[in-house]
Each structure stands twice: as C-alpha cells, then as structure tokens.
C-alpha cells in the first residue's frame, strides 16, 4: 500500500495524535496509549484496530519486541507505524 492509497483525509484529531505518538516514541500498545492520553481503553483499542485495517499501523509479530530501546516480552498487542506512514512523517513533519 503506497501513501497515495492511505485515507489521510479520513483521520480525526485523535488518530493524528496516535500516529504522531508512534512516530515520536515508537511501538506501543493500547493500554499505555490510553493511559498517556487519558482515553478509554476500549476506544483506544478500536482506534488502533481501525488504523491497522486502513494500513497506517501494523502489529508486531513474535513473543518479544524492542520497545523504547528495551527488549520486552509482548503480553499485549503492540503496534508500529507502517513503512509508508514513517516515510510520510519523515518528509512532512520534520
């Protein structure tokens, strides 16, 4: 999926906050995102799933992941930005 096929115009303010947070801090899970922003956990989980289905996020596979420079056992579902979104932010945000 290229950045031209991503529906950037359909993102709302909270979606943009999530994507910017992922760009700044790297992979994360719904539990910690909802805590950081003071949002409802269920709503955050639904947003992450929606962003994944639209090609903005992807799930990290496996049992371990490097989160904020530390190797962590993944007892939650962790997401990260897709390559296309990383490139978009690199070109347009910095």
PDB file of N, CA, C and O in Angstrom:
ATOM      1  N   UNK A   1       0.857  -1.185   0.000  1.00  0.00           N
ATOM      2  CA  UNK A   1       0.000   0.000   0.000  1.00  0.00           C
ATOM      3  C   UNK A   1       0.899   1.243   0.000  1.00  0.00           C
ATOM      4  O   UNK A   1       1.734   1.400   0.891  1.00  0.00           O
ATOM      5  N   UNK A   2       0.741   2.093  -0.955  1.00  0.00           N
ATOM      6  CA  UNK A   2       1.546   3.305  -1.001  1.00  0.00           C
ATOM      7  C   UNK A   2       0.827   4.425  -0.267  1.00  0.00           C
ATOM      8  O   UNK A   2      -0.364   4.328   0.030  1.00  0.00           O
ATOM      9  N   UNK A   3       1.571   5.495   0.024  1.00  0.00           N
ATOM     10  CA  UNK A   3       0.969   6.591   0.782  1.00  0.00           C
ATOM     11  C   UNK A   3      -0.179   7.243   0.019  1.00  0.00           C
ATOM     12  O   UNK A   3      -1.053   7.865   0.624  1.00  0.00           O
ATOM     13  N   UNK A   4      -0.183   7.105  -1.291  1.00  0.00           N
ATOM     14  CA  UNK A   4      -1.268   7.673  -2.086  1.00  0.00           C
ATOM     15  C   UNK A   4      -2.580   6.933  -1.874  1.00  0.00           C
ATOM     16  O   UNK A   4      -3.646   7.493  -2.127  1.00  0.00           O
ATOM     17  N   UNK A   5      -2.527   5.693  -1.416  1.00  0.00           N
ATOM     18  CA  UNK A   5      -3.746   4.933  -1.206  1.00  0.00           C
ATOM     19  C   UNK A   5      -4.235   5.023   0.239  1.00  0.00           C
ATOM     20  O   UNK A   5      -5.327   4.543   0.543  1.00  0.00           O
ATOM     21  N   UNK A   6      -3.461   5.619   1.125  1.00  0.00           N
ATOM     22  CA  UNK A   6      -3.900   5.789   2.510  1.00  0.00           C
ATOM     23  C   UNK A   6      -4.910   6.928   2.577  1.00  0.00           C
ATOM     24  O   UNK A   6      -4.757   7.942   1.895  1.00  0.00           O
ATOM     25  N   UNK A   7      -5.928   6.760   3.389  1.00  0.00           N
ATOM     26  CA  UNK A   7      -7.001   7.759   3.511  1.00  0.00           C
ATOM     27  C   UNK A   7      -6.662   8.787   4.581  1.00  0.00           C
ATOM     28  O   UNK A   7      -7.285   8.816   5.642  1.00  0.00           O
ATOM     29  N   UNK A   8      -5.675   9.626   4.302  1.00  0.00           N
ATOM     30  CA  UNK A   8      -5.222  10.630   5.275  1.00  0.00           C
ATOM     31  C   UNK A   8      -6.355  11.579   5.656  1.00  0.00           C
ATOM     32  O   UNK A   8      -6.457  12.000   6.808  1.00  0.00           O
ATOM     33  N   UNK A   9      -7.199  11.912   4.694  1.00  0.00           N
ATOM     34  CA  UNK A   9      -8.263  12.886   4.940  1.00  0.00           C
ATOM     35  C   UNK A   9      -9.343  12.357   5.888  1.00  0.00           C
ATOM     36  O   UNK A   9     -10.122  13.141   6.430  1.00  0.00           O
ATOM     37  N   UNK A  10      -9.396  11.049   6.091  1.00  0.00           N
ATOM     38  CA  UNK A  10     -10.420  10.469   6.969  1.00  0.00           C
ATOM     39  C   UNK A  10      -9.966  10.353   8.427  1.00  0.00           C
ATOM     40  O   UNK A  10     -10.727   9.902   9.283  1.00  0.00           O
ATOM     41  N   UNK A  11      -8.737  10.759   8.702  1.00  0.00           N
ATOM     42  CA  UNK A  11      -8.235  10.699  10.076  1.00  0.00           C
ATOM     43  C   UNK A  11      -8.783  11.863  10.893  1.00  0.00           C
ATOM     44  O   UNK A  11      -8.872  12.988  10.402  1.00  0.00           O
ATOM     45  N   UNK A  12      -9.147  11.585  12.138  1.00  0.00           N
ATOM     46  CA  UNK A  12      -9.568  12.683  13.009  1.00  0.00           C
ATOM     47  C   UNK A  12      -8.411  13.072  13.938  1.00  0.00           C
ATOM     48  O   UNK A  12      -7.316  12.518  13.848  1.00  0.00           O
ATOM     49  N   UNK A  13      -8.670  14.019  14.815  1.00  0.00           N
ATOM     50  CA  UNK A  13      -7.609  14.563  15.674  1.00  0.00           C
ATOM     51  C   UNK A  13      -6.946  13.479  16.537  1.00  0.00           C
ATOM     52  O   UNK A  13      -5.724  13.467  16.684  1.00  0.00           O
ATOM     53  N   UNK A  14      -7.745  12.577  17.102  1.00  0.00           N
ATOM     54  CA  UNK A  14      -7.180  11.523  17.949  1.00  0.00           C
ATOM     55  C   UNK A  14      -6.329  10.552  17.139  1.00  0.00           C
ATOM     56  O   UNK A  14      -5.295  10.085  17.619  1.00  0.00           O
ATOM     57  N   UNK A  15      -6.753  10.245  15.916  1.00  0.00           N
ATOM     58  CA  UNK A  15      -5.952   9.376  15.048  1.00  0.00           C
ATOM     59  C   UNK A  15      -4.579  10.001  14.791  1.00  0.00           C
ATOM     60  O   UNK A  15      -3.553   9.326  14.877  1.00  0.00           O
ATOM     61  N   UNK A  16      -4.575  11.305  14.474  1.00  0.00           N
ATOM     62  CA  UNK A  16      -3.309  12.009  14.238  1.00  0.00           C
ATOM     63  C   UNK A  16      -2.437  12.001  15.491  1.00  0.00           C
ATOM     64  O   UNK A  16      -1.220  11.841  15.398  1.00  0.00           O
ATOM     65  N   UNK A  17      -3.054  12.173  16.665  1.00  0.00           N
ATOM     66  CA  UNK A  17      -2.283  12.149  17.916  1.00  0.00           C
ATOM     67  C   UNK A  17      -1.619  10.795  18.110  1.00  0.00           C
ATOM     68  O   UNK A  17      -0.458  10.718  18.513  1.00  0.00           O
ATOM     69  N   UNK A  18      -2.351   9.733  17.824  1.00  0.00           N
ATOM     70  CA  UNK A  18      -1.790   8.388  17.950  1.00  0.00           C
ATOM     71  C   UNK A  18      -0.626   8.198  16.989  1.00  0.00           C
ATOM     72  O   UNK A  18       0.438   7.728  17.393  1.00  0.00           O
ATOM     73  N   UNK A  19      -0.814   8.556  15.729  1.00  0.00           N
ATOM     74  CA  UNK A  19       0.246   8.370  14.734  1.00  0.00           C
ATOM     75  C   UNK A  19       1.482   9.192  15.073  1.00  0.00           C
ATOM     76  O   UNK A  19       2.603   8.702  14.938  1.00  0.00           O
ATOM     77  N   UNK A  20       1.295  10.428  15.510  1.00  0.00           N
ATOM     78  CA  UNK A  20       2.445  11.256  15.902  1.00  0.00           C
ATOM     79  C   UNK A  20       3.154  10.675  17.107  1.00  0.00           C
ATOM     80  O   UNK A  20       4.382  10.721  17.189  1.00  0.00           O
ATOM     81  N   UNK A  21       2.388  10.122  18.053  1.00  0.00           N
ATOM     82  CA  UNK A  21       2.980   9.499  19.230  1.00  0.00           C
ATOM     83  C   UNK A  21       3.819   8.287  18.836  1.00  0.00           C
ATOM     84  O   UNK A  21       4.922   8.104  19.350  1.00  0.00           O
ATOM     85  N   UNK A  22       3.306   7.462  17.930  1.00  0.00           N
ATOM     86  CA  UNK A  22       4.068   6.321  17.436  1.00  0.00           C
ATOM     87  C   UNK A  22       5.342   6.782  16.724  1.00  0.00           C
ATOM     88  O   UNK A  22       6.396   6.164  16.879  1.00  0.00           O
ATOM     89  N   UNK A  23       5.253   7.852  15.953  1.00  0.00           N
ATOM     90  CA  UNK A  23       6.430   8.350  15.240  1.00  0.00           C
ATOM     91  C   UNK A  23       7.479   8.844  16.232  1.00  0.00           C
ATOM     92  O   UNK A  23       8.673   8.603  16.054  1.00  0.00           O
ATOM     93  N   UNK A  24       7.030   9.528  17.265  1.00  0.00           N
ATOM     94  CA  UNK A  24       7.949  10.096  18.251  1.00  0.00           C
ATOM     95  C   UNK A  24       8.527   9.032  19.185  1.00  0.00           C
ATOM     96  O   UNK A  24       9.729   9.026  19.449  1.00  0.00           O
ATOM     97  N   UNK A  25       7.676   8.135  19.685  1.00  0.00           N
ATOM     98  CA  UNK A  25       8.099   7.205  20.737  1.00  0.00           C
ATOM     99  C   UNK A  25       8.235   5.751  20.306  1.00  0.00           C
ATOM    100  O   UNK A  25       8.712   4.928  21.088  1.00  0.00           O
ATOM    101  N   UNK A  26       7.833   5.412  19.091  1.00  0.00           N
ATOM    102  CA  UNK A  26       7.967   4.045  18.625  1.00  0.00           C
ATOM    103  C   UNK A  26       6.783   3.168  18.988  1.00  0.00           C
ATOM    104  O   UNK A  26       5.745   3.670  19.419  1.00  0.00           O
ATOM    105  N   UNK A  27       6.932   1.856  18.815  1.00  0.00           N
ATOM    106  CA  UNK A  27       5.842   0.915  19.020  1.00  0.00           C
ATOM    107  C   UNK A  27       5.238   1.003  20.420  1.00  0.00           C
ATOM    108  O   UNK A  27       5.919   1.348  21.387  1.00  0.00           O
ATOM    109  N   UNK A  28       3.944   0.684  20.507  1.00  0.00           N
ATOM    110  CA  UNK A  28       3.259   0.724  21.796  1.00  0.00           C
ATOM    111  C   UNK A  28       1.988  -0.110  21.725  1.00  0.00           C
ATOM    112  O   UNK A  28       1.629  -0.633  20.670  1.00  0.00           O
ATOM    113  N   UNK A  29       1.314  -0.226  22.869  1.00  0.00           N
ATOM    114  CA  UNK A  29       0.061  -0.979  22.933  1.00  0.00           C
ATOM    115  C   UNK A  29      -1.057  -0.073  23.435  1.00  0.00           C
ATOM    116  O   UNK A  29      -0.806   1.018  23.947  1.00  0.00           O
ATOM    117  N   UNK A  30      -2.284  -0.535  23.284  1.00  0.00           N
ATOM    118  CA  UNK A  30      -3.465   0.266  23.628  1.00  0.00           C
ATOM    119  C   UNK A  30      -3.467   0.691  25.097  1.00  0.00           C
ATOM    120  O   UNK A  30      -3.837   1.821  25.417  1.00  0.00           O
ATOM    121  N   UNK A  31      -3.060  -0.201  25.976  1.00  0.00           N
ATOM    122  CA  UNK A  31      -3.088   0.089  27.412  1.00  0.00           C
ATOM    123  C   UNK A  31      -2.287   1.345  27.748  1.00  0.00           C
ATOM    124  O   UNK A  31      -2.774   2.217  28.467  1.00  0.00           O
ATOM    125  N   UNK A  32      -1.076   1.441  27.236  1.00  0.00           N
ATOM    126  CA  UNK A  32      -0.211   2.564  27.573  1.00  0.00           C
ATOM    127  C   UNK A  32      -0.579   3.837  26.819  1.00  0.00           C
ATOM    128  O   UNK A  32      -0.396   4.942  27.330  1.00  0.00           O
ATOM    129  N   UNK A  33      -1.097   3.681  25.608  1.00  0.00           N
ATOM    130  CA  UNK A  33      -1.559   4.856  24.862  1.00  0.00           C
ATOM    131  C   UNK A  33      -2.770   5.468  25.572  1.00  0.00           C
ATOM    132  O   UNK A  33      -2.848   6.685  25.740  1.00  0.00           O
ATOM    133  N   UNK A  34      -3.706   4.623  25.983  1.00  0.00           N
ATOM    134  CA  UNK A  34      -4.903   5.150  26.661  1.00  0.00           C
ATOM    135  C   UNK A  34      -4.536   5.824  27.978  1.00  0.00           C
ATOM    136  O   UNK A  34      -5.128   6.844  28.331  1.00  0.00           O
ATOM    137  N   UNK A  35      -3.584   5.281  28.699  1.00  0.00           N
ATOM    138  CA  UNK A  35      -3.126   5.926  29.939  1.00  0.00           C
ATOM    139  C   UNK A  35      -2.474   7.270  29.664  1.00  0.00           C
ATOM    140  O   UNK A  35      -2.748   8.260  30.342  1.00  0.00           O
ATOM    141  N   UNK A  36      -1.607   7.289  28.660  1.00  0.00           N
ATOM    142  CA  UNK A  36      -0.857   8.512  28.350  1.00  0.00           C
ATOM    143  C   UNK A  36      -1.783   9.663  27.957  1.00  0.00           C
ATOM    144  O   UNK A  36      -1.558  10.808  28.350  1.00  0.00           O
ATOM    145  N   UNK A  37      -2.826   9.355  27.178  1.00  0.00           N
ATOM    146  CA  UNK A  37      -3.728  10.398  26.704  1.00  0.00           C
ATOM    147  C   UNK A  37      -4.973  10.569  27.567  1.00  0.00           C
ATOM    148  O   UNK A  37      -5.747  11.504  27.361  1.00  0.00           O
ATOM    149  N   UNK A  38      -5.172   9.667  28.540  1.00  0.00           N
ATOM    150  CA  UNK A  38      -6.358   9.753  29.390  1.00  0.00           C
ATOM    151  C   UNK A  38      -7.629   9.338  28.663  1.00  0.00           C
ATOM    152  O   UNK A  38      -8.708   9.853  28.954  1.00  0.00           O
ATOM    153  N   UNK A  39      -7.506   8.407  27.715  1.00  0.00           N
ATOM    154  CA  UNK A  39      -8.628   7.949  26.931  1.00  0.00           C
ATOM    155  C   UNK A  39      -9.137   6.617  27.460  1.00  0.00           C
ATOM    156  O   UNK A  39      -8.432   5.919  28.189  1.00  0.00           O
ATOM    157  N   UNK A  40     -10.357   6.270  27.091  1.00  0.00           N
ATOM    158  CA  UNK A  40     -10.948   4.979  27.410  1.00  0.00           C
ATOM    159  C   UNK A  40     -10.184   3.872  26.672  1.00  0.00           C
ATOM    160  O   UNK A  40      -9.887   4.002  25.484  1.00  0.00           O
ATOM    161  N   UNK A  41      -9.869   2.786  27.382  1.00  0.00           N
ATOM    162  CA  UNK A  41      -9.090   1.692  26.794  1.00  0.00           C
ATOM    163  C   UNK A  41      -9.808   1.056  25.606  1.00  0.00           C
ATOM    164  O   UNK A  41      -9.184   0.788  24.579  1.00  0.00           O
ATOM    165  N   UNK A  42     -11.107   0.814  25.735  1.00  0.00           N
ATOM    166  CA  UNK A  42     -11.857   0.179  24.645  1.00  0.00           C
ATOM    167  C   UNK A  42     -11.828   1.044  23.383  1.00  0.00           C
ATOM    168  O   UNK A  42     -11.637   0.532  22.280  1.00  0.00           O
ATOM    169  N   UNK A  43     -12.019   2.352  23.549  1.00  0.00           N
ATOM    170  CA  UNK A  43     -11.971   3.264  22.404  1.00  0.00           C
ATOM    171  C   UNK A  43     -10.588   3.244  21.758  1.00  0.00           C
ATOM    172  O   UNK A  43     -10.470   3.234  20.533  1.00  0.00           O
ATOM    173  N   UNK A  44      -9.548   3.238  22.580  1.00  0.00           N
ATOM    174  CA  UNK A  44      -8.177   3.222  22.060  1.00  0.00           C
ATOM    175  C   UNK A  44      -7.926   1.946  21.275  1.00  0.00           C
ATOM    176  O   UNK A  44      -7.332   1.987  20.198  1.00  0.00           O
ATOM    177  N   UNK A  45      -8.373   0.813  21.803  1.00  0.00           N
ATOM    178  CA  UNK A  45      -8.202  -0.460  21.099  1.00  0.00           C
ATOM    179  C   UNK A  45      -8.917  -0.441  19.750  1.00  0.00           C
ATOM    180  O   UNK A  45      -8.380  -0.924  18.754  1.00  0.00           O
ATOM    181  N   UNK A  46     -10.117   0.114  19.719  1.00  0.00           N
ATOM    182  CA  UNK A  46     -10.869   0.200  18.464  1.00  0.00           C
ATOM    183  C   UNK A  46     -10.158   1.105  17.461  1.00  0.00           C
ATOM    184  O   UNK A  46     -10.110   0.800  16.269  1.00  0.00           O
ATOM    185  N   UNK A  47      -9.605   2.222  17.945  1.00  0.00           N
ATOM    186  CA  UNK A  47      -8.874   3.131  17.048  1.00  0.00           C
ATOM    187  C   UNK A  47      -7.647   2.443  16.462  1.00  0.00           C
ATOM    188  O   UNK A  47      -7.378   2.571  15.267  1.00  0.00           O
ATOM    189  N   UNK A  48      -6.904   1.717  17.288  1.00  0.00           N
ATOM    190  CA  UNK A  48      -5.712   1.027  16.792  1.00  0.00           C
ATOM    191  C   UNK A  48      -6.087  -0.022  15.745  1.00  0.00           C
ATOM    192  O   UNK A  48      -5.410  -0.151  14.725  1.00  0.00           O
ATOM    193  N   UNK A  49      -7.147  -0.760  15.992  1.00  0.00           N
ATOM    194  CA  UNK A  49      -7.595  -1.758  15.017  1.00  0.00           C
ATOM    195  C   UNK A  49      -8.027  -1.088  13.712  1.00  0.00           C
ATOM    196  O   UNK A  49      -7.743  -1.590  12.624  1.00  0.00           O
ATOM    197  N   UNK A  50      -8.718   0.053  13.832  1.00  0.00           N
ATOM    198  CA  UNK A  50      -9.156   0.788  12.641  1.00  0.00           C
ATOM    199  C   UNK A  50      -7.945   1.292  11.854  1.00  0.00           C
ATOM    200  O   UNK A  50      -7.905   1.170  10.629  1.00  0.00           O
ATOM    201  N   UNK A  51      -6.963   1.856  12.552  1.00  0.00           N
ATOM    202  CA  UNK A  51      -5.761   2.356  11.884  1.00  0.00           C
ATOM    203  C   UNK A  51      -4.980   1.213  11.238  1.00  0.00           C
ATOM    204  O   UNK A  51      -4.379   1.388  10.178  1.00  0.00           O
ATOM    205  N   UNK A  52      -4.992   0.051  11.874  1.00  0.00           N
ATOM    206  CA  UNK A  52      -4.341  -1.123  11.280  1.00  0.00           C
ATOM    207  C   UNK A  52      -5.073  -1.554  10.010  1.00  0.00           C
ATOM    208  O   UNK A  52      -4.441  -1.826   8.989  1.00  0.00           O
ATOM    209  N   UNK A  53      -6.395  -1.614  10.072  1.00  0.00           N
ATOM    210  CA  UNK A  53      -7.165  -2.070   8.911  1.00  0.00           C
ATOM    211  C   UNK A  53      -7.040  -1.117   7.725  1.00  0.00           C
ATOM    212  O   UNK A  53      -7.175  -1.538   6.577  1.00  0.00           O
ATOM    213  N   UNK A  54      -6.785   0.158   7.991  1.00  0.00           N
ATOM    214  CA  UNK A  54      -6.638   1.153   6.921  1.00  0.00           C
ATOM    215  C   UNK A  54      -5.196   1.286   6.437  1.00  0.00           C
ATOM    216  O   UNK A  54      -4.921   2.076   5.534  1.00  0.00           O
ATOM    217  N   UNK A  55      -4.261   0.514   7.032  1.00  0.00           N
ATOM    218  CA  UNK A  55      -2.879   0.491   6.549  1.00  0.00           C
ATOM    219  C   UNK A  55      -1.939   1.486   7.212  1.00  0.00           C
ATOM    220  O   UNK A  55      -0.818   1.671   6.738  1.00  0.00           O
ATOM    221  N   UNK A  56      -2.361   2.131   8.295  1.00  0.00           N
ATOM    222  CA  UNK A  56      -1.500   3.095   8.977  1.00  0.00           C
ATOM    223  C   UNK A  56      -0.612   2.430  10.027  1.00  0.00           C
ATOM    224  O   UNK A  56       0.495   2.899  10.292  1.00  0.00           O
ATOM    225  N   UNK A  57      -1.092   1.344  10.622  1.00  0.00           N
ATOM    226  CA  UNK A  57      -0.342   0.618  11.645  1.00  0.00           C
ATOM    227  C   UNK A  57      -0.246  -0.844  11.265  1.00  0.00           C
ATOM    228  O   UNK A  57      -1.040  -1.354  10.474  1.00  0.00           O
ATOM    229  N   UNK A  58       0.747  -1.514  11.847  1.00  0.00           N
ATOM    230  CA  UNK A  58       0.838  -2.969  11.705  1.00  0.00           C
ATOM    231  C   UNK A  58       1.183  -3.554  13.068  1.00  0.00           C
ATOM    232  O   UNK A  58       1.832  -2.914  13.895  1.00  0.00           O
ATOM    233  N   UNK A  59       0.740  -4.771  13.276  1.00  0.00           N
ATOM    234  CA  UNK A  59       1.035  -5.466  14.527  1.00  0.00           C
ATOM    235  C   UNK A  59       2.469  -5.970  14.503  1.00  0.00           C
ATOM    236  O   UNK A  59       2.989  -6.358  13.457  1.00  0.00           O
ATOM    237  N   UNK A  60       3.093  -5.958  15.662  1.00  0.00           N
ATOM    238  CA  UNK A  60       4.424  -6.536  15.790  1.00  0.00           C
ATOM    239  C   UNK A  60       4.238  -8.017  16.081  1.00  0.00           C
ATOM    240  O   UNK A  60       3.545  -8.385  17.030  1.00  0.00           O
ATOM    241  N   UNK A  61       4.845  -8.852  15.283  1.00  0.00           N
ATOM    242  CA  UNK A  61       4.716 -10.305  15.427  1.00  0.00           C
ATOM    243  C   UNK A  61       5.803 -10.844  16.353  1.00  0.00           C
ATOM    244  O   UNK A  61       6.850 -10.220  16.523  1.00  0.00           O
ATOM    245  N   UNK A  62       5.549 -11.994  16.943  1.00  0.00           N
ATOM    246  CA  UNK A  62       6.525 -12.672  17.772  1.00  0.00           C
ATOM    247  C   UNK A  62       6.230 -12.533  19.254  1.00  0.00           C
ATOM    248  O   UNK A  62       5.209 -11.971  19.649  1.00  0.00           O
ATOM    249  N   UNK A  63       7.136 -13.053  20.066  1.00  0.00           N
ATOM    250  CA  UNK A  63       6.941 -13.030  21.518  1.00  0.00           C
ATOM    251  C   UNK A  63       7.701 -11.895  22.195  1.00  0.00           C
ATOM    252  O   UNK A  63       7.392 -11.530  23.330  1.00  0.00           O
ATOM    253  N   UNK A  64       8.683 -11.342  21.513  1.00  0.00           N
ATOM    254  CA  UNK A  64       9.488 -10.265  22.080  1.00  0.00           C
ATOM    255  C   UNK A  64       9.568  -9.111  21.085  1.00  0.00           C
ATOM    256  O   UNK A  64       9.511  -9.314  19.872  1.00  0.00           O
ATOM    257  N   UNK A  65       9.701  -7.897  21.618  1.00  0.00           N
ATOM    258  CA  UNK A  65       9.847  -6.710  20.768  1.00  0.00           C
ATOM    259  C   UNK A  65      10.725  -5.702  21.490  1.00  0.00           C
ATOM    260  O   UNK A  65      10.794  -5.695  22.719  1.00  0.00           O
ATOM    261  N   UNK A  66      11.386  -4.864  20.735  1.00  0.00           N
ATOM    262  CA  UNK A  66      12.167  -3.778  21.318  1.00  0.00           C
ATOM    263  C   UNK A  66      11.255  -2.564  21.417  1.00  0.00           C
ATOM    264  O   UNK A  66      10.856  -1.987  20.405  1.00  0.00           O
ATOM    265  N   UNK A  67      10.929  -2.183  22.653  1.00  0.00           N
ATOM    266  CA  UNK A  67      10.039  -1.061  22.935  1.00  0.00           C
ATOM    267  C   UNK A  67      10.825  -0.021  23.711  1.00  0.00           C
ATOM    268  O   UNK A  67      11.297  -0.285  24.817  1.00  0.00           O
ATOM    269  N   UNK A  68      10.965   1.174  23.124  1.00  0.00           N
ATOM    270  CA  UNK A  68      11.737   2.261  23.718  1.00  0.00           C
ATOM    271  C   UNK A  68      13.144   1.818  24.135  1.00  0.00           C
ATOM    272  O   UNK A  68      13.635   2.166  25.208  1.00  0.00           O
ATOM    273  N   UNK A  69      13.770   1.041  23.252  1.00  0.00           N
ATOM    274  CA  UNK A  69      15.145   0.615  23.465  1.00  0.00           C
ATOM    275  C   UNK A  69      15.323  -0.590  24.366  1.00  0.00           C
ATOM    276  O   UNK A  69      16.454  -1.009  24.612  1.00  0.00           O
ATOM    277  N   UNK A  70      14.229  -1.159  24.868  1.00  0.00           N
ATOM    278  CA  UNK A  70      14.327  -2.314  25.759  1.00  0.00           C
ATOM    279  C   UNK A  70      13.622  -3.513  25.142  1.00  0.00           C
ATOM    280  O   UNK A  70      12.555  -3.387  24.543  1.00  0.00           O
ATOM    281  N   UNK A  71      14.247  -4.689  25.303  1.00  0.00           N
ATOM    282  CA  UNK A  71      13.626  -5.910  24.832  1.00  0.00           C
ATOM    283  C   UNK A  71      12.529  -6.296  25.809  1.00  0.00           C
ATOM    284  O   UNK A  71      12.791  -6.485  26.997  1.00  0.00           O
ATOM    285  N   UNK A  72      11.295  -6.416  25.313  1.00  0.00           N
ATOM    286  CA  UNK A  72      10.158  -6.720  26.177  1.00  0.00           C
ATOM    287  C   UNK A  72       9.436  -7.962  25.691  1.00  0.00           C
ATOM    288  O   UNK A  72       9.313  -8.205  24.491  1.00  0.00           O
ATOM    289  N   UNK A  73       8.959  -8.746  26.658  1.00  0.00           N
ATOM    290  CA  UNK A  73       8.059  -9.847  26.330  1.00  0.00           C
ATOM    291  C   UNK A  73       6.710  -9.224  26.016  1.00  0.00           C
ATOM    292  O   UNK A  73       6.223  -8.390  26.779  1.00  0.00           O
ATOM    293  N   UNK A  74       6.107  -9.609  24.918  1.00  0.00           N
ATOM    294  CA  UNK A  74       4.856  -8.976  24.491  1.00  0.00           C
ATOM    295  C   UNK A  74       3.662  -9.709  25.086  1.00  0.00           C
ATOM    296  O   UNK A  74       3.210 -10.719  24.548  1.00  0.00           O
ATOM    297  N   UNK A  75       3.155  -9.189  26.205  1.00  0.00           N
ATOM    298  CA  UNK A  75       1.953  -9.743  26.789  1.00  0.00           C
ATOM    299  C   UNK A  75       0.734  -8.892  26.409  1.00  0.00           C
ATOM    300  O   UNK A  75      -0.365  -9.117  26.917  1.00  0.00           O
ATOM    301  N   UNK A  76       0.931  -7.926  25.527  1.00  0.00           N
ATOM    302  CA  UNK A  76      -0.126  -7.104  24.942  1.00  0.00           C
ATOM    303  C   UNK A  76       0.085  -7.122  23.434  1.00  0.00           C
ATOM    304  O   UNK A  76       1.113  -7.598  22.955  1.00  0.00           O
ATOM    305  N   UNK A  77      -0.884  -6.607  22.689  1.00  0.00           N
ATOM    306  CA  UNK A  77      -0.721  -6.464  21.239  1.00  0.00           C
ATOM    307  C   UNK A  77      -0.044  -5.125  20.985  1.00  0.00           C
ATOM    308  O   UNK A  77      -0.611  -4.072  21.274  1.00  0.00           O
ATOM    309  N   UNK A  78       1.165  -5.168  20.447  1.00  0.00           N
ATOM    310  CA  UNK A  78       1.916  -3.953  20.151  1.00  0.00           C
ATOM    311  C   UNK A  78       1.787  -3.633  18.669  1.00  0.00           C
ATOM    312  O   UNK A  78       1.766  -4.523  17.819  1.00  0.00           O
ATOM    313  N   UNK A  79       1.701  -2.343  18.386  1.00  0.00           N
ATOM    314  CA  UNK A  79       1.583  -1.853  17.016  1.00  0.00           C
ATOM    315  C   UNK A  79       2.743  -0.923  16.716  1.00  0.00           C
ATOM    316  O   UNK A  79       3.346  -0.344  17.619  1.00  0.00           O
ATOM    317  N   UNK A  80       3.045  -0.789  15.431  1.00  0.00           N
ATOM    318  CA  UNK A  80       4.023   0.190  14.966  1.00  0.00           C
ATOM    319  C   UNK A  80       3.529   0.781  13.656  1.00  0.00           C
ATOM    320  O   UNK A  80       2.645   0.224  13.005  1.00  0.00           O
ATOM    321  N   UNK A  81       4.104   1.908  13.280  1.00  0.00           N
ATOM    322  CA  UNK A  81       3.737   2.553  12.024  1.00  0.00           C
ATOM    323  C   UNK A  81       4.170   1.697  10.843  1.00  0.00           C
ATOM    324  O   UNK A  81       5.200   1.025  10.898  1.00  0.00           O
ATOM    325  N   UNK A  82       3.382   1.726   9.781  1.00  0.00           N
ATOM    326  CA  UNK A  82       3.807   1.065   8.553  1.00  0.00           C
ATOM    327  C   UNK A  82       4.911   1.904   7.903  1.00  0.00           C
ATOM    328  O   UNK A  82       5.089   3.076   8.232  1.00  0.00           O
ATOM    329  N   UNK A  83       5.625   1.303   7.002  1.00  0.00           N
ATOM    330  CA  UNK A  83       6.732   1.993   6.335  1.00  0.00           C
ATOM    331  C   UNK A  83       6.255   3.272   5.647  1.00  0.00           C
ATOM    332  O   UNK A  83       6.918   4.306   5.715  1.00  0.00           O
ATOM    333  N   UNK A  84       5.093   3.193   4.981  1.00  0.00           N
ATOM    334  CA  UNK A  84       4.566   4.346   4.251  1.00  0.00           C
ATOM    335  C   UNK A  84       4.289   5.531   5.190  1.00  0.00           C
ATOM    336  O   UNK A  84       4.536   6.683   4.833  1.00  0.00           O
ATOM    337  N   UNK A  85       3.784   5.239   6.373  1.00  0.00           N
ATOM    338  CA  UNK A  85       3.478   6.303   7.332  1.00  0.00           C
ATOM    339  C   UNK A  85       4.768   6.900   7.890  1.00  0.00           C
ATOM    340  O   UNK A  85       4.868   8.115   8.063  1.00  0.00           O
ATOM    341  N   UNK A  86       5.751   6.052   8.169  1.00  0.00           N
ATOM    342  CA  UNK A  86       7.050   6.564   8.638  1.00  0.00           C
ATOM    343  C   UNK A  86       7.651   7.516   7.608  1.00  0.00           C
ATOM    344  O   UNK A  86       8.155   8.584   7.957  1.00  0.00           O
ATOM    345  N   UNK A  87       7.595   7.120   6.340  1.00  0.00           N
ATOM    346  CA  UNK A  87       8.140   7.975   5.280  1.00  0.00           C
ATOM    347  C   UNK A  87       7.372   9.286   5.174  1.00  0.00           C
ATOM    348  O   UNK A  87       7.972  10.343   4.976  1.00  0.00           O
ATOM    349  N   UNK A  88       6.053   9.227   5.305  1.00  0.00           N
ATOM    350  CA  UNK A  88       5.232  10.425   5.257  1.00  0.00           C
ATOM    351  C   UNK A  88       5.643  11.405   6.363  1.00  0.00           C
ATOM    352  O   UNK A  88       5.845  12.592   6.109  1.00  0.00           O
ATOM    353  N   UNK A  89       5.761  10.896   7.582  1.00  0.00           N
ATOM    354  CA  UNK A  89       6.139  11.765   8.692  1.00  0.00           C
ATOM    355  C   UNK A  89       7.548  12.309   8.519  1.00  0.00           C
ATOM    356  O   UNK A  89       7.807  13.472   8.827  1.00  0.00           O
ATOM    357  N   UNK A  90       8.444  11.492   8.038  1.00  0.00           N
ATOM    358  CA  UNK A  90       9.820  11.946   7.838  1.00  0.00           C
ATOM    359  C   UNK A  90       9.873  13.099   6.844  1.00  0.00           C
ATOM    360  O   UNK A  90      10.649  14.037   7.026  1.00  0.00           O
ATOM    361  N   UNK A  91       9.056  13.041   5.793  1.00  0.00           N
ATOM    362  CA  UNK A  91       9.055  14.076   4.769  1.00  0.00           C
ATOM    363  C   UNK A  91       8.241  15.304   5.164  1.00  0.00           C
ATOM    364  O   UNK A  91       8.595  16.419   4.783  1.00  0.00           O
ATOM    365  N   UNK A  92       7.158  15.122   5.918  1.00  0.00           N
ATOM    366  CA  UNK A  92       6.200  16.209   6.138  1.00  0.00           C
ATOM    367  C   UNK A  92       6.195  16.809   7.538  1.00  0.00           C
ATOM    368  O   UNK A  92       5.700  17.921   7.718  1.00  0.00           O
ATOM    369  N   UNK A  93       6.721  16.123   8.517  1.00  0.00           N
ATOM    370  CA  UNK A  93       6.637  16.632   9.880  1.00  0.00           C
ATOM    371  C   UNK A  93       7.948  17.265  10.320  1.00  0.00           C
ATOM    372  O   UNK A  93       7.942  18.261  11.042  1.00  0.00           O
ATOM    373  N   UNK A  94       9.054  16.708   9.899  1.00  0.00           N
ATOM    374  CA  UNK A  94      10.347  17.235  10.382  1.00  0.00           C
ATOM    375  C   UNK A  94      10.800  18.399   9.584  1.00  0.00           C
ATOM    376  O   UNK A  94      11.863  18.958   9.856  1.00  0.00           O
TER     377      UNK A  94
END
